[in-house]
Amino acid sequence: MSSFGDAEININRPVHTISTNPVSDYSVLKNISQRSGGQFINLGSQSAEQAFTAFSKEYMQFLGVEGAGISEVYPNIKTPVFKSISVAGLIANPGNEITLLYGWGNKITLRKR
């Protein structure tokens, strides 16, 4: 993908990536999809029916965190939440409150403390 120009992609629409090639660069394809709010479909590990089902659903996304003294949060890009999600990061003061942000697209619709 880097042969097309800058590695930074600035698209404000979801980009969905689909691969059938077992030697595809999955991490690049997943990154493109995640950064844009799209989905990565690997047809080498699922049937076309399973891919269609996954692709036809929109999932709530983890959008980030709010709170004082929080740094190095992972995931640090929009991440679809299928059943559960793990979030890691550093907090300067363990007594500080952390709020997890969820939503659709770029719009925050749920805050969890």
N, CA and C atoms as a LAMMPS dump frame, in Angstrom:
ITEM: TIMESTEP
0
ITEM: NUMBER OF ATOMS
339
ITEM: BOX BOUNDS ff ff ff
-5.0000000000000000e+02 5.0000000000000000e+02
-5.0000000000000000e+02 5.0000000000000000e+02
-5.0000000000000000e+02 5.0000000000000000e+02
ITEM: ATOMS id mol type element x y z
1 1 1 N 0.815 -1.188 0
2 1 2 C 0 0 0
3 1 3 C 0.86 1.255 0
4 2 1 N 2.052 1.19 0.581
5 2 2 C 2.852 2.403 0.667
6 2 3 C 3.356 2.863 -0.689
7 3 1 N 3.28 2.028 -1.708
8 3 2 C 3.732 2.448 -3.035
9 3 3 C 2.756 3.433 -3.686
10 4 1 N 1.59 3.626 -3.075
11 4 2 C 0.607 4.559 -3.607
12 4 3 C 0.793 5.972 -3.09
13 5 1 N 1.785 6.198 -2.247
14 5 2 C 2.013 7.531 -1.694
15 5 3 C 2.231 7.452 -0.208
16 6 1 N 1.791 8.494 0.504
17 6 2 C 1.982 8.549 1.946
18 6 3 C 1.281 7.388 2.627
19 7 1 N 1.87 6.923 3.725
20 7 2 C 1.274 5.832 4.491
21 7 3 C 0.051 6.306 5.277
22 8 1 N -0.082 7.606 5.489
23 8 2 C -1.21 8.171 6.217
24 8 3 C -2.425 8.252 5.303
25 9 1 N -3.544 7.738 5.784
26 9 2 C -4.768 7.759 4.996
27 9 3 C -5.736 8.741 5.649
28 10 1 N -6.189 9.715 4.898
29 10 2 C -7.109 10.727 5.405
30 10 3 C -8.419 10.629 4.636
31 11 1 N -9.259 9.716 5.066
32 11 2 C -10.562 9.51 4.445
33 11 3 C -11.6 9.597 5.554
34 12 1 N -12.647 10.367 5.336
35 12 2 C -13.661 10.484 6.377
36 12 3 C -14.888 9.643 6.062
37 13 1 N -14.649 8.5 5.467
38 13 2 C -15.688 7.499 5.209
39 13 3 C -15.121 6.133 5.574
40 14 1 N -15.956 5.198 5.983
41 14 2 C -15.441 3.859 6.277
42 14 3 C -14.848 3.191 5.034
43 15 1 N -13.677 2.605 5.202
44 15 2 C -13.037 1.842 4.136
45 15 3 C -13.031 0.391 4.599
46 16 1 N -13.669 -0.466 3.832
47 16 2 C -13.72 -1.888 4.136
48 16 3 C -12.682 -2.59 3.28
49 17 1 N -11.876 -3.451 3.897
50 17 2 C -10.864 -4.189 3.15
51 17 3 C -11.211 -5.672 3.19
52 18 1 N -11.03 -6.321 2.054
53 18 2 C -11.359 -7.744 1.903
54 18 3 C -10.158 -8.438 1.287
55 19 1 N -9.785 -9.575 1.856
56 19 2 C -8.649 -10.324 1.337
57 19 3 C -9.022 -11.786 1.133
58 20 1 N -8.52 -12.337 0.041
59 20 2 C -8.633 -13.776 -0.207
60 20 3 C -7.244 -14.39 -0.34
61 21 1 N -6.22 -13.555 -0.298
62 21 2 C -4.848 -13.991 -0.522
63 21 3 C -4.186 -14.37 0.805
64 22 1 N -3.652 -15.584 0.933
65 22 2 C -3.034 -15.985 2.206
66 22 3 C -1.744 -15.235 2.537
67 23 1 N -1.164 -14.514 1.596
68 23 2 C 0.062 -13.759 1.879
69 23 3 C -0.192 -12.253 1.918
70 24 1 N -1.448 -11.846 2.07
71 24 2 C -1.775 -10.425 2.202
72 24 3 C -1.154 -9.865 3.469
73 25 1 N -0.918 -8.58 3.483
74 25 2 C -0.422 -7.904 4.678
75 25 3 C -1.636 -7.558 5.541
76 26 1 N -2.06 -8.529 6.353
77 26 2 C -3.276 -8.375 7.144
78 26 3 C -3.21 -7.186 8.086
79 27 1 N -2.056 -6.925 8.671
80 27 2 C -1.971 -5.82 9.623
81 27 3 C -2.228 -4.478 8.94
82 28 1 N -1.748 -4.296 7.718
83 28 2 C -2.007 -3.046 6.985
84 28 3 C -3.486 -2.946 6.63
85 29 1 N -4.059 -4.031 6.145
86 29 2 C -5.477 -4.011 5.773
87 29 3 C -6.365 -3.751 6.988
88 30 1 N -6.066 -4.402 8.115
89 30 2 C -6.835 -4.169 9.338
90 30 3 C -6.692 -2.73 9.807
91 31 1 N -5.474 -2.201 9.73
92 31 2 C -5.222 -0.833 10.162
93 31 3 C -6.009 0.163 9.326
94 32 1 N -6.017 -0.02 8.015
95 32 2 C -6.783 0.867 7.129
96 32 3 C -8.256 0.841 7.512
97 33 1 N -8.79 -0.358 7.707
98 33 2 C -10.202 -0.496 8.063
99 33 3 C -10.498 0.132 9.419
100 34 1 N -9.684 -0.188 10.424
101 34 2 C -9.945 0.32 11.769
102 34 3 C -9.846 1.837 11.831
103 35 1 N -8.842 2.407 11.211
104 35 2 C -8.67 3.865 11.272
105 35 3 C -9.813 4.61 10.59
106 36 1 N -10.449 3.986 9.614
107 36 2 C -11.523 4.664 8.9
108 36 3 C -12.905 4.294 9.43
109 37 1 N -12.966 3.313 10.334
110 37 2 C -14.263 2.864 10.847
111 37 3 C -14.877 1.757 10.019
112 38 1 N -14.105 1.176 9.115
113 38 2 C -14.585 0.068 8.285
114 38 3 C -14.272 -1.274 8.909
115 39 1 N -14.464 -2.322 8.135
116 39 2 C -14.211 -3.679 8.599
117 39 3 C -13.204 -4.362 7.699
118 40 1 N -12.442 -5.283 8.28
119 40 2 C -11.537 -6.139 7.53
120 40 3 C -12.176 -7.514 7.444
121 41 1 N -12.297 -8.023 6.232
122 41 2 C -12.873 -9.354 6.007
123 41 3 C -11.786 -10.238 5.409
124 42 1 N -11.514 -11.362 6.063
125 42 2 C -10.543 -12.33 5.556
126 42 3 C -11.309 -13.543 5.053
127 43 1 N -11.475 -13.638 3.745
128 43 2 C -12.222 -14.758 3.166
129 43 3 C -11.432 -16.058 3.195
130 44 1 N -10.181 -15.997 3.628
131 44 2 C -9.396 -17.211 3.8
132 44 3 C -9.713 -17.922 5.099
133 45 1 N -10.341 -17.209 6.044
134 45 2 C -10.632 -17.82 7.346
135 45 3 C -12.122 -17.883 7.663
136 46 1 N -12.963 -17.45 6.729
137 46 2 C -14.41 -17.531 6.937
138 46 3 C -15.108 -17.685 5.599
139 47 1 N -16.294 -18.212 5.666
140 47 2 C -17.061 -18.414 4.433
141 47 3 C -17.611 -17.084 3.942
142 48 1 N -18.043 -17.074 2.702
143 48 2 C -18.641 -15.865 2.135
144 48 3 C -19.906 -15.491 2.904
145 49 1 N -20.661 -16.489 3.361
146 49 2 C -21.881 -16.228 4.131
147 49 3 C -21.553 -15.565 5.466
148 50 1 N -20.505 -16.077 6.149
149 50 2 C -20.093 -15.482 7.422
150 50 3 C -19.602 -14.049 7.202
151 51 1 N -18.854 -13.845 6.141
152 51 2 C -18.343 -12.502 5.831
153 51 3 C -19.493 -11.553 5.543
154 52 1 N -20.484 -12.007 4.792
155 52 2 C -21.63 -11.16 4.478
156 52 3 C -22.383 -10.78 5.75
157 53 1 N -22.57 -11.75 6.642
158 53 2 C -23.258 -11.475 7.902
159 53 3 C -22.495 -10.437 8.719
160 54 1 N -21.173 -10.608 8.831
161 54 2 C -20.354 -9.654 9.585
162 54 3 C -20.36 -8.28 8.93
163 55 1 N -20.292 -8.258 7.623
164 55 2 C -20.212 -7.008 6.88
165 55 3 C -21.534 -6.248 6.906
166 56 1 N -22.639 -6.95 7.012
167 56 2 C -23.944 -6.296 6.964
168 56 3 C -24.377 -5.734 8.315
169 57 1 N -23.59 -5.956 9.365
170 57 2 C -23.896 -5.412 10.688
171 57 3 C -22.989 -4.232 10.988
172 58 1 N -23.529 -3.283 11.727
173 58 2 C -22.708 -2.185 12.22
174 58 3 C -22.534 -2.392 13.715
175 59 1 N -21.308 -2.322 14.172
176 59 2 C -21.008 -2.578 15.572
177 59 3 C -20.669 -1.28 16.288
178 60 1 N -21.085 -1.222 17.559
179 60 2 C -20.68 -0.104 18.39
180 60 3 C -19.159 -0.132 18.465
181 61 1 N -18.545 1.055 18.59
182 61 2 C -17.091 1.136 18.618
183 61 3 C -16.594 1.754 19.91
184 62 1 N -15.45 1.264 20.351
185 62 2 C -14.729 1.91 21.437
186 62 3 C -14.009 3.101 20.81
187 63 1 N -14.235 4.315 21.348
188 63 2 C -13.689 5.535 20.743
189 63 3 C -12.557 6.168 21.545
190 64 1 N -12.337 5.719 22.775
191 64 2 C -11.254 6.284 23.566
192 64 3 C -11.623 6.403 25.029
193 65 1 N -10.834 7.205 25.758
194 65 2 C -11.056 7.4 27.188
195 65 3 C -10.992 8.885 27.536
196 66 1 N -11.61 9.224 28.65
197 66 2 C -11.52 10.555 29.235
198 66 3 C -11.053 10.399 30.67
199 67 1 N -10.279 11.355 31.124
200 67 2 C -9.829 11.35 32.504
201 67 3 C -8.49 12.038 32.63
202 68 1 N -8.194 12.491 33.834
203 68 2 C -6.945 13.21 34.079
204 68 3 C -5.79 12.231 34.245
205 69 1 N -4.655 12.567 33.66
206 69 2 C -3.44 11.79 33.854
207 69 3 C -3.409 10.442 33.164
208 70 1 N -4.198 10.266 32.112
209 70 2 C -4.237 8.99 31.388
210 70 3 C -3.373 9.107 30.145
211 71 1 N -2.545 8.097 29.901
212 71 2 C -1.692 8.114 28.716
213 71 3 C -1.501 6.692 28.177
214 72 1 N -0.954 6.61 27.002
215 72 2 C -0.62 5.349 26.339
216 72 3 C -1.78 4.351 26.349
217 73 1 N -2.934 4.82 25.95
218 73 2 C -4.138 3.978 25.933
219 73 3 C -4.132 3.115 24.685
220 74 1 N -4.442 1.83 24.863
221 74 2 C -4.592 0.909 23.737
222 74 3 C -5.902 0.17 23.912
223 75 1 N -6.727 0.063 22.9
224 75 2 C -6.514 0.521 21.534
225 75 3 C -6.591 2.039 21.447
226 76 1 N -5.789 2.589 20.541
227 76 2 C -5.731 4.04 20.387
228 76 3 C -6.415 4.507 19.107
229 77 1 N -7.172 3.605 18.469
230 77 2 C -7.989 3.95 17.306
231 77 3 C -9.373 3.353 17.508
232 78 1 N -10.335 3.817 16.717
233 78 2 C -11.69 3.272 16.805
234 78 3 C -11.626 1.756 16.667
235 79 1 N -12.317 1.048 17.572
236 79 2 C -12.271 -0.406 17.57
237 79 3 C -13.676 -0.955 17.755
238 80 1 N -14.156 -1.789 16.82
239 80 2 C -15.481 -2.379 16.983
240 80 3 C -15.545 -3.257 18.232
241 81 1 N -16.666 -3.201 18.922
242 81 2 C -16.875 -4.016 20.118
243 81 3 C -17.91 -5.077 19.763
244 82 1 N -17.448 -6.323 19.682
245 82 2 C -18.345 -7.412 19.314
246 82 3 C -19.055 -7.961 20.545
247 83 1 N -18.342 -8.439 21.534
248 83 2 C -18.935 -8.926 22.775
249 83 3 C -18.294 -8.239 23.969
250 84 1 N -16.982 -8.109 23.925
251 84 2 C -16.252 -7.455 25.01
252 84 3 C -15.012 -6.795 24.424
253 85 1 N -14.343 -6.015 25.254
254 85 2 C -13.12 -5.337 24.812
255 85 3 C -12.186 -5.214 25.998
256 86 1 N -10.897 -5.301 25.726
257 86 2 C -9.871 -5.061 26.736
258 86 3 C -9.202 -3.739 26.41
259 87 1 N -9.01 -2.921 27.433
260 87 2 C -8.382 -1.613 27.276
261 87 3 C -7.214 -1.559 28.252
262 88 1 N -6.073 -1.054 27.781
263 88 2 C -4.896 -0.925 28.63
264 88 3 C -4.368 0.502 28.529
265 89 1 N -3.673 0.927 29.541
266 89 2 C -3.075 2.251 29.525
267 89 3 C -2.396 2.561 30.839
268 90 1 N -1.853 3.743 30.922
269 90 2 C -1.193 4.21 32.141
270 90 3 C -2.001 5.336 32.744
271 91 1 N -2.06 5.348 34.078
272 91 2 C -2.752 6.424 34.773
273 91 3 C -1.821 6.952 35.864
274 92 1 N -1.67 8.262 35.903
275 92 2 C -0.729 8.891 36.821
276 92 3 C -1.137 8.696 38.283
277 93 1 N -2.435 8.768 38.553
278 93 2 C -2.934 8.634 39.915
279 93 3 C -4.02 7.562 39.916
280 94 1 N -3.766 6.413 40.539
281 94 2 C -4.767 5.332 40.533
282 94 3 C -6.127 5.731 41.096
283 95 1 N -6.212 6.826 41.819
284 95 2 C -7.477 7.29 42.359
285 95 3 C -8.323 8.07 41.361
286 96 1 N -7.731 8.435 40.228
287 96 2 C -8.478 9.202 39.22
288 96 3 C -9.554 8.344 38.573
289 97 1 N -10.617 9.003 38.15
290 97 2 C -11.717 8.302 37.488
291 97 3 C -11.462 8.236 35.983
292 98 1 N -11.79 7.097 35.382
293 98 2 C -11.62 6.89 33.943
294 98 3 C -13.002 6.68 33.339
295 99 1 N -13.248 7.307 32.204
296 99 2 C -14.499 7.12 31.476
297 99 3 C -14.184 6.541 30.108
298 100 1 N -14.78 5.385 29.8
299 100 2 C -14.627 4.759 28.489
300 100 3 C -15.69 5.326 27.56
301 101 1 N -15.281 5.654 26.335
302 101 2 C -16.177 6.284 25.368
303 101 3 C -16.538 5.305 24.26
304 102 1 N -17.83 5.166 23.994
305 102 2 C -18.328 4.275 22.949
306 102 3 C -19.263 5.055 22.039
307 103 1 N -19.429 4.571 20.822
308 103 2 C -20.365 5.224 19.928
309 103 3 C -20.384 4.607 18.547
310 104 1 N -20.975 5.342 17.644
311 104 2 C -21.136 4.925 16.247
312 104 3 C -20.439 5.97 15.384
313 105 1 N -19.588 5.525 14.472
314 105 2 C -18.822 6.478 13.672
315 105 3 C -17.898 7.257 14.584
316 106 1 N -17.999 8.592 14.563
317 106 2 C -17.201 9.434 15.458
318 106 3 C -18.041 10.051 16.567
319 107 1 N -19.309 9.671 16.662
320 107 2 C -20.209 10.275 17.636
321 107 3 C -20.264 9.424 18.915
322 108 1 N -19.922 10.04 20.024
323 108 2 C -19.968 9.356 21.323
324 108 3 C -21.428 9.259 21.763
325 109 1 N -21.886 8.034 22.006
326 109 2 C -23.267 7.83 22.431
327 109 3 C -23.36 7.166 23.815
328 110 1 N -22.219 6.682 24.327
329 110 2 C -22.222 6.007 25.627
330 110 3 C -20.922 6.292 26.359
331 111 1 N -21.052 6.679 27.623
332 111 2 C -19.895 6.873 28.497
333 111 3 C -20.026 5.911 29.662
334 112 1 N -18.971 5.112 29.914
335 112 2 C -18.973 4.138 31.027
336 112 3 C -17.837 4.467 31.962
337 113 1 N -18.164 4.662 33.247
338 113 2 C -17.142 4.947 34.263
339 113 3 C -16.748 3.681 34.96
